[in-house]
Amino acid sequence: MPDATTVLEKDRQDPLKAFRERFVLPDGVIYLDGNSLGVLPAGMSRRIAEVVEREWGERLVRGWNDAGWIDLPARVAGKIARLVGAGDGTVAVGDSTSVNVFKTLSAALALRPDRRVILSDSNNFPTDLYIADGLARLIGQGYELRTAMAADMDDAIDASVAAVLLTEVDYRTGWRYDMAQTTRRIHAAGALAIWDLCHSAGAFPVHLEEADADFAIGCGYKYLNGGPGAPAFLYVAPRHLEGIRPALSGWMGHQAPFAFTADYAPAEGIARMTVGTPPVLSMSALDAALDAFDGVDMELVRAKSQDLCDLFIAEVEAHCPELELVTPRERSQRGSQVSFRHPEGYAIMQALIAEGVIGDFRAPDILRFGMTPLYLSHGDVARAAEILGRIMGEKRWDRPEFRTRAKVT
Ligand SMILES: *Cc1c(COP(=O)(O)O)cnc(C)c1O
């Protein structure tokens, strides 16, 4: 056990501790799953009730103009741009991450028409691989998805590659690519870089422009706390904006949607990457959620996230020698999560959740714990490790009910 006073002292001196009030967490729960579904921001219920009752209920279709619904995606995009190091007019919000992989990847391929290979990481999140494979099959013409292990990525980037689709932080291990360095390597081979920021946006400072990324995509419901199924976002580097003709050429990305012309003409700039009517309710929730980042110094978030990861690793290793750490010990090489491997990982996680510590399980054997510094304290993390230690020591996970797999893990 670390000295309890040291943990207390760290929490007392925590420059982010006041932000805890911006979130609502259930009593008796230590939430280490903000990397899968962010928590409820304070004031959300009121805001959503207002949108439903005042805007939808009273304004009805007039809400598109007088409640500003039509401009809501662009407003939300501005808030996200600040968190990912992107300039004005380079981020669009809407659809899911999966759909945005399709949109950005199809745009990237069209910018490198003489190349046929999409390169990705063998351990990338499956939807990224599935969408890339589906797109390659849809286009035909010799397009293919090729994958390589992260350690072999540099060698795999050659002159046949049109676009490299990588997730900055590995969703299982928490291992993190060096985005700037890998992007340089991709550009040196004449290919384009598409970064998936699902485990980056809102977790630590992201510098898309500085890293010279070509495209990016990311999730609204993980570290951004936009709520289950929140709209996702995408980024296009300014140099590519005017050269893209979207594959999903929907009316909301048209130059003049309400001219109702039969021919498609892309809107100026990033607006062309929007497809259909925005989901106003969930977009309003994401909009409100992003206000929780007002005045937040993301460098402080990063520093505390790494402190929490270090503390959790040390405590779990002290209490649970049978769990194998799969996340890098080196701070710069990881995102904002800590993962351990155990053959009975699923049952262990269910036992842990039953005791109020919520993390998640990723097949085949990974116990995953997300660190979200705006609402977690050092005390929470130390306590979670202590409870995990008790579950392991007393084999409390070894019960049939903890082995029954639910649909969502
Ligand atoms: C969570 C996640 C997704 C999710 O995609 P959805 O379309 O929202 O289901 C995609 N990619 C990565 C890397 C993720 O972590």
The ligand as a MOL file (V3000), in Angstrom:
LIG
                    3D

  0  0  0     0  0            999 V3000
M  V30 BEGIN CTAB
M  V30 COUNTS 15 15 0 0 0
M  V30 BEGIN ATOM
M  V30 1 C -14.3390 3.1000 -30.1970 0
M  V30 2 C -13.6270 3.0330 -31.4860 0
M  V30 3 C -14.3240 3.0730 -32.6900 0
M  V30 4 C -15.8140 3.0750 -32.6450 0
M  V30 5 O -16.4360 3.2780 -33.8510 0
M  V30 6 P -18.0090 3.5010 -33.8640 0
M  V30 7 O -18.3100 3.7480 -35.2790 0
M  V30 8 O -18.3160 4.6400 -32.9500 0
M  V30 9 O -18.6720 2.2790 -33.3270 0
M  V30 10 C -13.5800 3.0880 -33.8650 0
M  V30 11 N -12.2310 3.0510 -33.8490 0
M  V30 12 C -11.5470 2.9920 -32.6850 0
M  V30 13 C -10.0610 2.9790 -32.6960 0
M  V30 14 C -12.2260 2.9740 -31.4790 0
M  V30 15 O -11.5570 2.8940 -30.3370 0
M  V30 END ATOM
M  V30 BEGIN BOND
M  V30 1 1 1 2
M  V30 2 1 2 3
M  V30 3 2 2 14
M  V30 4 1 3 4
M  V30 5 2 3 10
M  V30 6 1 4 5
M  V30 7 1 5 6
M  V30 8 2 6 7
M  V30 9 1 6 8
M  V30 10 1 6 9
M  V30 11 1 10 11
M  V30 12 2 11 12
M  V30 13 1 12 13
M  V30 14 1 12 14
M  V30 15 1 14 15
M  V30 END BOND
M  V30 END CTAB
M  END
